[in-house]
């Protein structure tokens, strides 16, 4: 997990880790946490000079949570990475 973890992200991940009801639930939440971490690591170099790290972490987390109910876990990292990129680029376009 990247060192830059916002309070919101920590709470969300904590809820995933501590709300384990079944092994399948625990496995899915572990996969979500892994997806969040890998997407942040992938996108950080592209946005490090443009956005605060907290914004990146929050946007990735929200995107994964938005997509996770409707996307299979295997496709989630790629889909979430693409959607996060679109969301962050739109955010930057509005600020310019």
Secondary structure in CASP SS format (residue, H / E / C, confidence):
PFRMAT SS
TARGET T0000
AUTHOR 0000-0000-0000
METHOD secondary structure of the structure
MODEL  1
X C 1.00
X C 1.00
X C 1.00
X C 1.00
X C 1.00
X C 1.00
X H 1.00
X H 1.00
X H 1.00
X H 1.00
X H 1.00
X H 1.00
X H 1.00
X H 1.00
X H 1.00
X H 1.00
X H 1.00
X H 1.00
X C 1.00
X C 1.00
X C 1.00
X C 1.00
X H 1.00
X H 1.00
X H 1.00
X H 1.00
X H 1.00
X H 1.00
X H 1.00
X H 1.00
X H 1.00
X H 1.00
X H 1.00
X H 1.00
X H 1.00
X H 1.00
X H 1.00
X H 1.00
X H 1.00
X H 1.00
X H 1.00
X H 1.00
X H 1.00
X H 1.00
X H 1.00
X H 1.00
X H 1.00
X C 1.00
X C 1.00
X C 1.00
X C 1.00
X C 1.00
X H 1.00
X H 1.00
X H 1.00
X H 1.00
X H 1.00
X H 1.00
X H 1.00
X H 1.00
X H 1.00
X H 1.00
X H 1.00
X H 1.00
X H 1.00
X H 1.00
X H 1.00
X H 1.00
X C 1.00
X C 1.00
X C 1.00
X C 1.00
X H 1.00
X H 1.00
X H 1.00
X H 1.00
X H 1.00
X H 1.00
X H 1.00
X H 1.00
X H 1.00
X H 1.00
X H 1.00
X H 1.00
X H 1.00
X H 1.00
X H 1.00
X H 1.00
X H 1.00
X H 1.00
X H 1.00
X H 1.00
X H 1.00
X H 1.00
X H 1.00
X C 1.00
END
